[in-house]
Amino acid sequence: MIRLLTYILPAVVVALAAILTTWIVLKQLLKAKTTDLEMEIKKNTRQTTLPLRLQAYERLTLFMERIDLFFLVSELRAANMSVAELQLTMTNQIRREFEHNLSQQLYVSDELWVRVRTTKEEMILLVNSIAVKLPPQAPAKAYAQAIMEFLNEADGVMPTAKTLIAIKVEARQIF
C-alpha cells in the first residue's frame, strides 16, 4: 500500500502541477487575446468616431460664427425693420442655430458643451441688453450702429471668440 502511494502520490503531484501550469498559461493567453480584442475594438471605434468628432467641432465652429453679433446684423437686418423686430429675429436665429447643433454634444466634452450653451445664452443677453437701450420702434439701422459701437469697444473679446478658442484647443487634443 505504501509502495502504491509512493508511485501514485508523485504522479498526482505532477498531474496537478501540469493542470495548474496549463490553467495559468491558458488564463494568460485568454487575457492577452481579450486585451488584443479590446485594443482592436477601440481602434475601430476611434476610426469610426474620429470623423464624427471632427465634424462636431466644425459644426460648433460654424455655430459660433453664425451667432456672432456682426454676422447676425449683416445677415438679418432689413431696411424697413425696427429695433424690436431685429432683436427678435436675432434671438430667434441664435436659438435656431443652437437647436440645429444640439446633437453635437455627443461628440465633444461636457465642459466644452457647457461653454457652447453658455455662449448662446450670453449672446442672447448681449442682443437684448443692446436693444433695451434704444426705443423699440427705432429703425434697425440705429440698433446696428449700437452693436458696431459695442463690438469696437469689446475689441474682439466676445463670448463667441473665447468659445472658438476652446473648440480649437479641444479639437487639437484628439490627434
mmCIF file of the C-alpha atoms, coordinates in Angstrom:
data_MODEL
# 
_entry.id   MODEL 
# 
loop_
_atom_site.group_PDB 
_atom_site.id 
_atom_site.type_symbol 
_atom_site.label_atom_id 
_atom_site.label_alt_id 
_atom_site.label_comp_id 
_atom_site.label_asym_id 
_atom_site.label_entity_id 
_atom_site.label_seq_id 
_atom_site.pdbx_PDB_ins_code 
_atom_site.Cartn_x 
_atom_site.Cartn_y 
_atom_site.Cartn_z 
_atom_site.occupancy 
_atom_site.B_iso_or_equiv 
_atom_site.pdbx_formal_charge 
_atom_site.auth_seq_id 
_atom_site.auth_comp_id 
_atom_site.auth_asym_id 
_atom_site.auth_atom_id 
_atom_site.pdbx_PDB_model_num 
ATOM 1   C CA . MET A 1 1   ? 0.000   0.000   0.000   1.00 0.00 ? 1   MET A CA 1 
ATOM 2   C CA . ILE A 1 2   ? 2.812   2.412   0.890   1.00 0.00 ? 2   ILE A CA 1 
ATOM 3   C CA . ARG A 1 3   ? 4.631   1.346   -2.221  1.00 0.00 ? 3   ARG A CA 1 
ATOM 4   C CA . LEU A 1 4   ? 1.489   2.125   -4.243  1.00 0.00 ? 4   LEU A CA 1 
ATOM 5   C CA . LEU A 1 5   ? 1.300   5.555   -2.618  1.00 0.00 ? 5   LEU A CA 1 
ATOM 6   C CA . THR A 1 6   ? 4.930   6.234   -3.497  1.00 0.00 ? 6   THR A CA 1 
ATOM 7   C CA . TYR A 1 7   ? 4.044   5.736   -7.153  1.00 0.00 ? 7   TYR A CA 1 
ATOM 8   C CA . ILE A 1 8   ? 0.639   7.437   -7.127  1.00 0.00 ? 8   ILE A CA 1 
ATOM 9   C CA . LEU A 1 9   ? 1.479   10.491  -4.995  1.00 0.00 ? 9   LEU A CA 1 
ATOM 10  C CA . PRO A 1 10  ? 4.237   11.799  -7.302  1.00 0.00 ? 10  PRO A CA 1 
ATOM 11  C CA . ALA A 1 11  ? 2.004   11.102  -10.290 1.00 0.00 ? 11  ALA A CA 1 
ATOM 12  C CA . VAL A 1 12  ? -0.834  13.071  -8.697  1.00 0.00 ? 12  VAL A CA 1 
ATOM 13  C CA . VAL A 1 13  ? 1.527   15.949  -7.837  1.00 0.00 ? 13  VAL A CA 1 
ATOM 14  C CA . VAL A 1 14  ? 2.898   16.008  -11.388 1.00 0.00 ? 14  VAL A CA 1 
ATOM 15  C CA . ALA A 1 15  ? -0.632  15.858  -12.815 1.00 0.00 ? 15  ALA A CA 1 
ATOM 16  C CA . LEU A 1 16  ? -1.788  18.703  -10.545 1.00 0.00 ? 16  LEU A CA 1 
ATOM 17  C CA . ALA A 1 17  ? 1.274   20.762  -11.463 1.00 0.00 ? 17  ALA A CA 1 
ATOM 18  C CA . ALA A 1 18  ? 0.602   20.153  -15.148 1.00 0.00 ? 18  ALA A CA 1 
ATOM 19  C CA . ILE A 1 19  ? -3.051  21.110  -14.753 1.00 0.00 ? 19  ILE A CA 1 
ATOM 20  C CA . LEU A 1 20  ? -2.154  24.250  -12.775 1.00 0.00 ? 20  LEU A CA 1 
ATOM 21  C CA . THR A 1 21  ? 0.511   25.245  -15.289 1.00 0.00 ? 21  THR A CA 1 
ATOM 22  C CA . THR A 1 22  ? -1.873  24.656  -18.177 1.00 0.00 ? 22  THR A CA 1 
ATOM 23  C CA . TRP A 1 23  ? -4.578  26.691  -16.426 1.00 0.00 ? 23  TRP A CA 1 
ATOM 24  C CA . ILE A 1 24  ? -2.167  29.603  -15.792 1.00 0.00 ? 24  ILE A CA 1 
ATOM 25  C CA . VAL A 1 25  ? -0.918  29.574  -19.382 1.00 0.00 ? 25  VAL A CA 1 
ATOM 26  C CA . LEU A 1 26  ? -4.461  29.411  -20.777 1.00 0.00 ? 26  LEU A CA 1 
ATOM 27  C CA . LYS A 1 27  ? -5.550  32.211  -18.470 1.00 0.00 ? 27  LYS A CA 1 
ATOM 28  C CA . GLN A 1 28  ? -2.665  34.405  -19.655 1.00 0.00 ? 28  GLN A CA 1 
ATOM 29  C CA . LEU A 1 29  ? -3.380  33.583  -23.294 1.00 0.00 ? 29  LEU A CA 1 
ATOM 30  C CA . LEU A 1 30  ? -7.056  34.383  -22.821 1.00 0.00 ? 30  LEU A CA 1 
ATOM 31  C CA . LYS A 1 31  ? -6.196  37.655  -21.086 1.00 0.00 ? 31  LYS A CA 1 
ATOM 32  C CA . ALA A 1 32  ? -3.782  38.596  -23.891 1.00 0.00 ? 32  ALA A CA 1 
ATOM 33  C CA . LYS A 1 33  ? -6.391  37.733  -26.523 1.00 0.00 ? 33  LYS A CA 1 
ATOM 34  C CA . THR A 1 34  ? -9.031  39.754  -24.660 1.00 0.00 ? 34  THR A CA 1 
ATOM 35  C CA . THR A 1 35  ? -6.662  42.711  -24.455 1.00 0.00 ? 35  THR A CA 1 
ATOM 36  C CA . ASP A 1 36  ? -5.926  42.409  -28.177 1.00 0.00 ? 36  ASP A CA 1 
ATOM 37  C CA . LEU A 1 37  ? -9.643  42.318  -28.971 1.00 0.00 ? 37  LEU A CA 1 
ATOM 38  C CA . GLU A 1 38  ? -10.304 45.329  -26.749 1.00 0.00 ? 38  GLU A CA 1 
ATOM 39  C CA . MET A 1 39  ? -7.496  47.248  -28.475 1.00 0.00 ? 39  MET A CA 1 
ATOM 40  C CA . GLU A 1 40  ? -8.919  46.327  -31.884 1.00 0.00 ? 40  GLU A CA 1 
ATOM 41  C CA . ILE A 1 41  ? -12.401 47.452  -30.833 1.00 0.00 ? 41  ILE A CA 1 
ATOM 42  C CA . LYS A 1 42  ? -11.016 50.752  -29.510 1.00 0.00 ? 42  LYS A CA 1 
ATOM 43  C CA . LYS A 1 43  ? -9.066  51.270  -32.730 1.00 0.00 ? 43  LYS A CA 1 
ATOM 44  C CA . ASN A 1 44  ? -12.155 50.605  -34.844 1.00 0.00 ? 44  ASN A CA 1 
ATOM 45  C CA . THR A 1 45  ? -14.242 52.855  -32.610 1.00 0.00 ? 45  THR A CA 1 
ATOM 46  C CA . ARG A 1 46  ? -11.700 55.662  -32.930 1.00 0.00 ? 46  ARG A CA 1 
ATOM 47  C CA . GLN A 1 47  ? -11.655 55.243  -36.698 1.00 0.00 ? 47  GLN A CA 1 
ATOM 48  C CA . THR A 1 48  ? -15.437 55.495  -36.754 1.00 0.00 ? 48  THR A CA 1 
ATOM 49  C CA . THR A 1 49  ? -15.894 58.308  -34.239 1.00 0.00 ? 49  THR A CA 1 
ATOM 50  C CA . LEU A 1 50  ? -12.945 60.493  -35.227 1.00 0.00 ? 50  LEU A CA 1 
ATOM 51  C CA . PRO A 1 51  ? -14.661 61.835  -38.350 1.00 0.00 ? 51  PRO A CA 1 
ATOM 52  C CA . LEU A 1 52  ? -17.854 62.408  -36.335 1.00 0.00 ? 52  LEU A CA 1 
ATOM 53  C CA . ARG A 1 53  ? -15.966 64.281  -33.635 1.00 0.00 ? 53  ARG A CA 1 
ATOM 54  C CA . LEU A 1 54  ? -14.157 66.421  -36.183 1.00 0.00 ? 54  LEU A CA 1 
ATOM 55  C CA . GLN A 1 55  ? -17.452 67.185  -37.858 1.00 0.00 ? 55  GLN A CA 1 
ATOM 56  C CA . ALA A 1 56  ? -18.891 68.206  -34.477 1.00 0.00 ? 56  ALA A CA 1 
ATOM 57  C CA . TYR A 1 57  ? -16.019 70.646  -33.915 1.00 0.00 ? 57  TYR A CA 1 
ATOM 58  C CA . GLU A 1 58  ? -16.543 72.019  -37.416 1.00 0.00 ? 58  GLU A CA 1 
ATOM 59  C CA . ARG A 1 59  ? -20.256 72.483  -36.849 1.00 0.00 ? 59  ARG A CA 1 
ATOM 60  C CA . LEU A 1 60  ? -19.737 74.137  -33.477 1.00 0.00 ? 60  LEU A CA 1 
ATOM 61  C CA . THR A 1 61  ? -17.174 76.460  -35.065 1.00 0.00 ? 61  THR A CA 1 
ATOM 62  C CA . LEU A 1 62  ? -19.720 77.382  -37.698 1.00 0.00 ? 62  LEU A CA 1 
ATOM 63  C CA . PHE A 1 63  ? -22.333 77.857  -34.975 1.00 0.00 ? 63  PHE A CA 1 
ATOM 64  C CA . MET A 1 64  ? -20.068 80.328  -33.151 1.00 0.00 ? 64  MET A CA 1 
ATOM 65  C CA . GLU A 1 65  ? -19.522 82.236  -36.384 1.00 0.00 ? 65  GLU A CA 1 
ATOM 66  C CA . ARG A 1 66  ? -23.244 82.317  -37.121 1.00 0.00 ? 66  ARG A CA 1 
ATOM 67  C CA . ILE A 1 67  ? -24.199 83.724  -33.724 1.00 0.00 ? 67  ILE A CA 1 
ATOM 68  C CA . ASP A 1 68  ? -21.524 86.419  -33.802 1.00 0.00 ? 68  ASP A CA 1 
ATOM 69  C CA . LEU A 1 69  ? -23.134 89.862  -33.499 1.00 0.00 ? 69  LEU A CA 1 
ATOM 70  C CA . PHE A 1 70  ? -21.509 91.229  -36.640 1.00 0.00 ? 70  PHE A CA 1 
ATOM 71  C CA . PHE A 1 71  ? -22.652 88.233  -38.670 1.00 0.00 ? 71  PHE A CA 1 
ATOM 72  C CA . LEU A 1 72  ? -26.194 88.402  -37.272 1.00 0.00 ? 72  LEU A CA 1 
ATOM 73  C CA . VAL A 1 73  ? -26.580 92.105  -38.024 1.00 0.00 ? 73  VAL A CA 1 
ATOM 74  C CA . SER A 1 74  ? -25.158 91.842  -41.507 1.00 0.00 ? 74  SER A CA 1 
ATOM 75  C CA . GLU A 1 75  ? -27.224 88.760  -42.403 1.00 0.00 ? 75  GLU A CA 1 
ATOM 76  C CA . LEU A 1 76  ? -30.550 89.559  -40.756 1.00 0.00 ? 76  LEU A CA 1 
ATOM 77  C CA . ARG A 1 77  ? -31.053 93.323  -40.927 1.00 0.00 ? 77  ARG A CA 1 
ATOM 78  C CA . ALA A 1 78  ? -33.543 94.532  -43.480 1.00 0.00 ? 78  ALA A CA 1 
ATOM 79  C CA . ALA A 1 79  ? -34.087 98.169  -44.440 1.00 0.00 ? 79  ALA A CA 1 
ATOM 80  C CA . ASN A 1 80  ? -37.570 98.528  -43.002 1.00 0.00 ? 80  ASN A CA 1 
ATOM 81  C CA . MET A 1 81  ? -37.009 96.656  -39.704 1.00 0.00 ? 81  MET A CA 1 
ATOM 82  C CA . SER A 1 82  ? -37.383 98.197  -36.270 1.00 0.00 ? 82  SER A CA 1 
ATOM 83  C CA . VAL A 1 83  ? -35.083 97.601  -33.316 1.00 0.00 ? 83  VAL A CA 1 
ATOM 84  C CA . ALA A 1 84  ? -37.642 95.242  -31.754 1.00 0.00 ? 84  ALA A CA 1 
ATOM 85  C CA . GLU A 1 85  ? -38.016 93.252  -34.979 1.00 0.00 ? 85  GLU A CA 1 
ATOM 86  C CA . LEU A 1 86  ? -34.272 92.878  -35.491 1.00 0.00 ? 86  LEU A CA 1 
ATOM 87  C CA . GLN A 1 87  ? -33.777 91.970  -31.832 1.00 0.00 ? 87  GLN A CA 1 
ATOM 88  C CA . LEU A 1 88  ? -36.428 89.255  -32.069 1.00 0.00 ? 88  LEU A CA 1 
ATOM 89  C CA . THR A 1 89  ? -35.037 87.991  -35.376 1.00 0.00 ? 89  THR A CA 1 
ATOM 90  C CA . MET A 1 90  ? -31.518 87.808  -33.946 1.00 0.00 ? 90  MET A CA 1 
ATOM 91  C CA . THR A 1 91  ? -32.512 85.998  -30.741 1.00 0.00 ? 91  THR A CA 1 
ATOM 92  C CA . ASN A 1 92  ? -34.655 83.551  -32.717 1.00 0.00 ? 92  ASN A CA 1 
ATOM 93  C CA . GLN A 1 93  ? -31.764 82.905  -35.102 1.00 0.00 ? 93  GLN A CA 1 
ATOM 94  C CA . ILE A 1 94  ? -29.392 82.197  -32.201 1.00 0.00 ? 94  ILE A CA 1 
ATOM 95  C CA . ARG A 1 95  ? -31.877 79.739  -30.723 1.00 0.00 ? 95  ARG A CA 1 
ATOM 96  C CA . ARG A 1 96  ? -32.483 78.012  -34.085 1.00 0.00 ? 96  ARG A CA 1 
ATOM 97  C CA . GLU A 1 97  ? -28.767 77.658  -34.737 1.00 0.00 ? 97  GLU A CA 1 
ATOM 98  C CA . PHE A 1 98  ? -28.301 76.181  -31.263 1.00 0.00 ? 98  PHE A CA 1 
ATOM 99  C CA . GLU A 1 99  ? -31.171 73.725  -31.697 1.00 0.00 ? 99  GLU A CA 1 
ATOM 100 C CA . HIS A 1 100 ? -29.729 72.703  -35.060 1.00 0.00 ? 100 HIS A CA 1 
ATOM 101 C CA . ASN A 1 101 ? -26.467 71.759  -33.309 1.00 0.00 ? 101 ASN A CA 1 
ATOM 102 C CA . LEU A 1 102 ? -27.822 70.042  -30.188 1.00 0.00 ? 102 LEU A CA 1 
ATOM 103 C CA . SER A 1 103 ? -26.670 66.607  -31.306 1.00 0.00 ? 103 SER A CA 1 
ATOM 104 C CA . GLN A 1 104 ? -23.034 67.759  -31.376 1.00 0.00 ? 104 GLN A CA 1 
ATOM 105 C CA . GLN A 1 105 ? -22.879 67.438  -27.588 1.00 0.00 ? 105 GLN A CA 1 
ATOM 106 C CA . LEU A 1 106 ? -22.483 63.689  -28.103 1.00 0.00 ? 106 LEU A CA 1 
ATOM 107 C CA . TYR A 1 107 ? -19.035 64.172  -29.621 1.00 0.00 ? 107 TYR A CA 1 
ATOM 108 C CA . VAL A 1 108 ? -17.462 66.916  -27.509 1.00 0.00 ? 108 VAL A CA 1 
ATOM 109 C CA . SER A 1 109 ? -16.514 67.100  -23.845 1.00 0.00 ? 109 SER A CA 1 
ATOM 110 C CA . ASP A 1 110 ? -19.105 68.089  -21.264 1.00 0.00 ? 110 ASP A CA 1 
ATOM 111 C CA . GLU A 1 111 ? -17.011 71.146  -20.403 1.00 0.00 ? 111 GLU A CA 1 
ATOM 112 C CA . LEU A 1 112 ? -16.997 72.350  -23.991 1.00 0.00 ? 112 LEU A CA 1 
ATOM 113 C CA . TRP A 1 113 ? -20.708 71.748  -24.384 1.00 0.00 ? 113 TRP A CA 1 
ATOM 114 C CA . VAL A 1 114 ? -21.444 73.781  -21.252 1.00 0.00 ? 114 VAL A CA 1 
ATOM 115 C CA . ARG A 1 115 ? -19.288 76.546  -22.698 1.00 0.00 ? 115 ARG A CA 1 
ATOM 116 C CA . VAL A 1 116 ? -21.176 76.432  -26.017 1.00 0.00 ? 116 VAL A CA 1 
ATOM 117 C CA . ARG A 1 117 ? -24.532 76.569  -24.232 1.00 0.00 ? 117 ARG A CA 1 
ATOM 118 C CA . THR A 1 118 ? -23.341 79.425  -22.019 1.00 0.00 ? 118 THR A CA 1 
ATOM 119 C CA . THR A 1 119 ? -22.087 81.333  -25.062 1.00 0.00 ? 119 THR A CA 1 
ATOM 120 C CA . LYS A 1 120 ? -25.509 81.011  -26.668 1.00 0.00 ? 120 LYS A CA 1 
ATOM 121 C CA . GLU A 1 121 ? -27.126 82.490  -23.567 1.00 0.00 ? 121 GLU A CA 1 
ATOM 122 C CA . GLU A 1 122 ? -24.522 85.266  -23.357 1.00 0.00 ? 122 GLU A CA 1 
ATOM 123 C CA . MET A 1 123 ? -25.118 86.217  -26.983 1.00 0.00 ? 123 MET A CA 1 
ATOM 124 C CA . ILE A 1 124 ? -28.876 86.412  -26.432 1.00 0.00 ? 124 ILE A CA 1 
ATOM 125 C CA . LEU A 1 125 ? -28.219 88.550  -23.367 1.00 0.00 ? 125 LEU A CA 1 
ATOM 126 C CA . LEU A 1 126 ? -25.951 90.856  -25.393 1.00 0.00 ? 126 LEU A CA 1 
ATOM 127 C CA . VAL A 1 127 ? -28.539 91.192  -28.172 1.00 0.00 ? 127 VAL A CA 1 
ATOM 128 C CA . ASN A 1 128 ? -31.198 92.080  -25.623 1.00 0.00 ? 128 ASN A CA 1 
ATOM 129 C CA . SER A 1 129 ? -29.026 94.383  -23.499 1.00 0.00 ? 129 SER A CA 1 
ATOM 130 C CA . ILE A 1 130 ? -28.021 96.480  -26.520 1.00 0.00 ? 130 ILE A CA 1 
ATOM 131 C CA . ALA A 1 131 ? -31.597 96.624  -27.809 1.00 0.00 ? 131 ALA A CA 1 
ATOM 132 C CA . VAL A 1 132 ? -33.026 97.751  -24.494 1.00 0.00 ? 132 VAL A CA 1 
ATOM 133 C CA . LYS A 1 133 ? -31.025 100.995 -24.757 1.00 0.00 ? 133 LYS A CA 1 
ATOM 134 C CA . LEU A 1 134 ? -32.987 102.022 -27.855 1.00 0.00 ? 134 LEU A CA 1 
ATOM 135 C CA . PRO A 1 135 ? -36.674 102.715 -28.476 1.00 0.00 ? 135 PRO A CA 1 
ATOM 136 C CA . PRO A 1 136 ? -38.324 99.528  -29.810 1.00 0.00 ? 136 PRO A CA 1 
ATOM 137 C CA . GLN A 1 137 ? -39.754 101.289 -32.867 1.00 0.00 ? 137 GLN A CA 1 
ATOM 138 C CA . ALA A 1 138 ? -36.467 102.978 -33.816 1.00 0.00 ? 138 ALA A CA 1 
ATOM 139 C CA . PRO A 1 139 ? -35.006 101.872 -37.137 1.00 0.00 ? 139 PRO A CA 1 
ATOM 140 C CA . ALA A 1 140 ? -32.852 98.767  -37.102 1.00 0.00 ? 140 ALA A CA 1 
ATOM 141 C CA . LYS A 1 141 ? -30.034 100.880 -38.529 1.00 0.00 ? 141 LYS A CA 1 
ATOM 142 C CA . ALA A 1 142 ? -29.682 102.592 -35.115 1.00 0.00 ? 142 ALA A CA 1 
ATOM 143 C CA . TYR A 1 143 ? -29.547 99.168  -33.472 1.00 0.00 ? 143 TYR A CA 1 
ATOM 144 C CA . ALA A 1 144 ? -26.900 98.013  -35.952 1.00 0.00 ? 144 ALA A CA 1 
ATOM 145 C CA . GLN A 1 145 ? -24.826 101.104 -35.163 1.00 0.00 ? 145 GLN A CA 1 
ATOM 146 C CA . ALA A 1 146 ? -25.143 100.442 -31.426 1.00 0.00 ? 146 ALA A CA 1 
ATOM 147 C CA . ILE A 1 147 ? -23.978 96.865  -31.989 1.00 0.00 ? 147 ILE A CA 1 
ATOM 148 C CA . MET A 1 148 ? -20.995 98.034  -34.058 1.00 0.00 ? 148 MET A CA 1 
ATOM 149 C CA . GLU A 1 149 ? -20.041 100.501 -31.322 1.00 0.00 ? 149 GLU A CA 1 
ATOM 150 C CA . PHE A 1 150 ? -20.288 97.704  -28.764 1.00 0.00 ? 150 PHE A CA 1 
ATOM 151 C CA . LEU A 1 151 ? -18.104 95.458  -30.930 1.00 0.00 ? 151 LEU A CA 1 
ATOM 152 C CA . ASN A 1 152 ? -15.485 98.192  -31.273 1.00 0.00 ? 152 ASN A CA 1 
ATOM 153 C CA . GLU A 1 153 ? -15.424 98.630  -27.502 1.00 0.00 ? 153 GLU A CA 1 
ATOM 154 C CA . ALA A 1 154 ? -15.315 94.873  -26.891 1.00 0.00 ? 154 ALA A CA 1 
ATOM 155 C CA . ASP A 1 155 ? -12.154 94.722  -29.027 1.00 0.00 ? 155 ASP A CA 1 
ATOM 156 C CA . GLY A 1 156 ? -12.647 91.098  -30.081 1.00 0.00 ? 156 GLY A CA 1 
ATOM 157 C CA . VAL A 1 157 ? -13.269 89.743  -26.577 1.00 0.00 ? 157 VAL A CA 1 
ATOM 158 C CA . MET A 1 158 ? -16.666 88.294  -27.388 1.00 0.00 ? 158 MET A CA 1 
ATOM 159 C CA . PRO A 1 159 ? -18.027 85.086  -25.856 1.00 0.00 ? 159 PRO A CA 1 
ATOM 160 C CA . THR A 1 160 ? -18.020 83.516  -29.319 1.00 0.00 ? 160 THR A CA 1 
ATOM 161 C CA . ALA A 1 161 ? -14.304 84.268  -29.771 1.00 0.00 ? 161 ALA A CA 1 
ATOM 162 C CA . LYS A 1 162 ? -13.455 82.681  -26.431 1.00 0.00 ? 162 LYS A CA 1 
ATOM 163 C CA . THR A 1 163 ? -15.507 79.599  -27.214 1.00 0.00 ? 163 THR A CA 1 
ATOM 164 C CA . LEU A 1 164 ? -13.913 79.299  -30.657 1.00 0.00 ? 164 LEU A CA 1 
ATOM 165 C CA . ILE A 1 165 ? -10.536 79.101  -28.946 1.00 0.00 ? 165 ILE A CA 1 
ATOM 166 C CA . ALA A 1 166 ? -11.843 76.366  -26.618 1.00 0.00 ? 166 ALA A CA 1 
ATOM 167 C CA . ILE A 1 167 ? -13.219 74.424  -29.614 1.00 0.00 ? 167 ILE A CA 1 
ATOM 168 C CA . LYS A 1 168 ? -9.877  74.624  -31.409 1.00 0.00 ? 168 LYS A CA 1 
ATOM 169 C CA . VAL A 1 169 ? -7.950  73.540  -28.315 1.00 0.00 ? 169 VAL A CA 1 
ATOM 170 C CA . GLU A 1 170 ? -10.141 70.518  -27.744 1.00 0.00 ? 170 GLU A CA 1 
ATOM 171 C CA . ALA A 1 171 ? -10.149 69.563  -31.423 1.00 0.00 ? 171 ALA A CA 1 
ATOM 172 C CA . ARG A 1 172 ? -6.344  69.587  -31.479 1.00 0.00 ? 172 ARG A CA 1 
ATOM 173 C CA . GLN A 1 173 ? -6.232  67.255  -28.472 1.00 0.00 ? 173 GLN A CA 1 
ATOM 174 C CA . ILE A 1 174 ? -7.778  64.359  -30.381 1.00 0.00 ? 174 ILE A CA 1 
ATOM 175 C CA . PHE A 1 175 ? -4.709  63.996  -32.572 1.00 0.00 ? 175 PHE A CA 1 
# 
